Amino acid sequence: MSASLYKKWGRWLERIETDQLRDLLINRHIFHQLQECTTPYIGTHQGAALSEWMVQNHIAFTGTAIRRMIEPPRTKPNPKWRSLSLVILLEDMAANDAVLSRQRYRGLYRNSATLQFADRDFNRIARSERANYVKATCIRRDIREIEVACGPVERLVNKVVAHTEEDRRKVGKIKYDQIDRAIDLLESTFQRYSLLVNGSVCDPPVPLDDIDVREDLKRIWP
């Protein structure tokens, strides 16, 4: 039973990283380079229309990607369509928390020079030095933190990107650093549970330092 669960969770982690987290991190990386190049031109008309279009696309894509990662399990599943998300993964792990044992995790480090780090890493994941397994309460605490951090982004997507709220004041304003904090939390949470399942964190989807579009942007904002 536990082997099949871990196999499923490993497959889900790979899909979440490939289909959701990877492009989210790359998109943010490029957007930060855009900000670096355009900040000196704030208040001018230099590339203003293009910059506005890029920002709109960034917000729409990033917000939608975040919403995909925090989609909750359906109360009435559709047998024809089954969604994956980080929150769906965490809820499934919480429902099967007894198999998330320290003993099993230690086994991932066996015959390895990193065995000494097994308990240290497990303590960090379980948020406890005495836990024998990662409890559902710990996992659902992580879910709540994600929901709080990503709530303003999800509201923006639901009420501005996907739909139009009649009273725009209900949506509120969102700042770039709120989006960054949400992405940071999603990435760190993903990495922790990848470590729990696989005994290792995922490498960066691509070396972000290799993605540099600033020279292209400087042709517009020199």
C-alpha positions in Angstrom: 0.0 0.0 0.0 2.7 2.5 1.0 4.8 1.7 -2.0 2.0 2.4 -4.4 1.2 5.7 -2.6 4.8 6.9 -2.8 4.9 5.9 -6.5 1.8 7.9 -7.1 3.1 10.9 -5.1 6.4 10.8 -7.0 4.5 10.9 -10.3 2.4 13.8 -9.1 5.4 15.8 -7.9 7.0 15.4 -11.3 3.8 16.6 -13.1 3.4 19.5 -10.7 7.0 20.6 -11.2 6.9 20.1 -15.0 3.4 21.5 -15.7 3.1 24.2 -13.1 6.1 25.2 -11.0 8.7 25.3 -13.8 7.1 27.9 -16.0 6.0 29.9 -13.0 9.7 30.3 -11.8 10.9 31.0 -15.3 8.2 33.6 -15.9 9.0 35.4 -12.7 12.7 35.3 -13.5 12.2 37.0 -16.8 9.7 39.5 -15.3 12.3 40.6 -12.8 14.7 41.3 -15.7 12.0 43.3 -17.3 11.5 45.4 -14.1 15.3 46.0 -14.0 15.3 47.4 -17.5 12.1 49.4 -17.3 12.4 51.0 -13.8 14.5 53.9 -15.0 11.8 54.8 -17.5 8.8 54.9 -15.2 6.8 58.0 -15.9 8.0 58.2 -19.5 6.5 57.0 -22.7 9.5 54.9 -23.6 8.0 51.5 -24.6 5.0 52.2 -22.4 2.5 50.3 -24.4 4.8 47.2 -24.8 5.6 47.3 -21.1 2.0 47.5 -20.1 1.2 44.5 -22.3 4.0 42.5 -20.8 2.9 43.3 -17.3 -0.7 42.3 -18.1 0.5 39.0 -19.6 2.7 38.3 -16.6 0.0 38.9 -14.1 -2.5 36.8 -16.0 -0.1 33.9 -16.5 1.4 34.0 -13.0 -1.9 34.4 -11.2 -3.4 31.5 -13.2 -0.4 29.3 -12.5 -0.6 30.0 -8.8 -4.3 29.2 -8.8 -3.6 25.9 -10.5 -1.1 25.0 -7.8 -3.5 25.7 -5.0 -6.6 24.1 -6.5 -8.3 22.0 -3.7 -9.7 18.5 -4.2 -13.2 18.4 -5.6 -15.9 17.4 -3.1 -17.7 15.6 -6.0 -14.9 14.3 -8.3 -15.6 14.1 -12.0 -14.7 10.6 -13.2 -13.7 12.0 -16.6 -11.4 14.7 -15.3 -8.9 14.6 -12.5 -6.9 17.7 -11.6 -3.5 17.7 -10.0 -2.2 20.5 -7.8 0.2 21.0 -4.9 -2.8 21.3 -2.5 -4.4 18.1 -3.9 -1.1 16.3 -3.3 -0.8 17.6 0.2 -4.4 16.7 1.1 -3.8 13.1 -0.2 -0.7 12.9 1.9 -2.6 14.1 4.9 -5.2 11.5 4.4 -2.4 8.9 4.4 -0.1 10.4 7.0 0.7 7.2 8.8 3.0 6.0 5.9 5.0 9.3 6.1 7.3 7.7 8.7 10.7 8.7 9.9 11.8 5.1 9.6 10.9 5.0 5.9 12.6 8.4 5.4 15.8 7.2 7.0 15.8 4.3 4.6 16.3 6.7 1.7 19.6 7.8 3.2 20.9 4.2 3.9 24.5 3.5 2.7 24.9 7.1 1.9 27.4 9.7 3.1 24.4 11.9 3.8 22.8 9.5 6.4 23.7 11.9 9.2 21.3 14.4 7.7 18.3 12.2 7.6 16.9 13.1 11.0 17.8 16.8 10.5 15.8 16.9 7.2 12.9 14.9 8.6 12.6 17.2 11.6 12.4 20.2 9.3 9.7 18.6 7.1 7.7 17.4 10.1 8.3 20.6 12.1 9.2 18.4 15.1 12.2 16.6 16.5 10.1 13.9 18.2 7.6 13.0 15.4 7.7 9.5 14.2 5.7 10.5 11.1 4.6 13.7 9.4 1.2 14.3 10.9 -1.9 15.4 9.0 -2.0 18.5 11.3 1.4 19.6 10.1 0.5 19.1 6.4 -2.7 21.0 6.8 -0.9 23.8 8.5 1.2 24.0 5.4 -1.9 24.1 3.3 -3.4 26.9 5.4 -0.2 29.0 5.0 -0.4 28.5 1.2 -4.0 29.5 1.1 -3.3 32.7 3.1 -0.3 33.7 1.0 -1.9 32.9 -2.3 -5.4 34.2 -1.4 -5.0 37.7 -2.8 -3.6 36.3 -6.1 -6.4 33.7 -6.4 -9.0 36.5 -5.7 -7.5 38.6 -8.5 -7.6 35.8 -10.9 -11.2 34.8 -10.1 -12.5 38.4 -10.1 -10.4 40.2 -12.6 -8.6 37.8 -14.9 -11.3 35.1 -15.3 -14.3 37.2 -14.5 -15.3 40.8 -13.9 -16.4 41.7 -10.4 -19.0 44.4 -10.5 -17.6 46.2 -7.4 -13.8 46.4 -8.2 -13.2 47.6 -4.6 -13.9 44.0 -3.3 -10.9 42.7 -5.2 -8.4 45.1 -3.6 -5.0 45.9 -4.9 -2.1 43.4 -5.1 1.6 44.2 -5.1 4.4 42.4 -6.9 6.0 41.4 -3.6 2.8 39.6 -2.6 3.0 37.6 -5.7 6.7 36.9 -5.1 6.0 35.7 -1.5 3.3 33.4 -2.8 5.7 31.9 -5.4 8.5 31.5 -2.8 6.2 29.7 -0.4 4.9 27.4 -3.2 8.4 26.6 -4.2 9.7 25.9 -0.7 6.7 23.8 0.2 7.1 21.8 -3.0 10.7 21.2 -2.3 10.1 20.0 1.3 7.6 17.4 0.2 9.7 16.4 -2.7 12.5 15.8 -0.2 10.1 13.7 1.9 9.0 11.5 -1.0 12.2 11.2 -2.9 15.0 11.9 -0.4 16.2 14.8 -2.5 14.9 18.2 -3.7 14.3 18.9 -7.3 17.0 20.6 -9.1 16.1 24.0 -10.6 13.9 23.3 -13.7 16.4 25.0 -15.8 19.5 27.0 -14.7 17.8 30.4 -14.3 21.1 32.2 -14.6 21.2 30.9 -18.2 18.0 32.8 -19.1 18.9 36.4 -19.6 16.8 38.5 -21.9 18.1 41.9 -20.7 20.2 42.5 -23.8 17.0 42.1 -25.9 15.1 44.4 -23.6 17.8 47.0 -23.6 17.1 47.5 -27.3 13.8 49.0 -26.2 14.9 50.4 -22.9 18.6 51.2 -23.4 
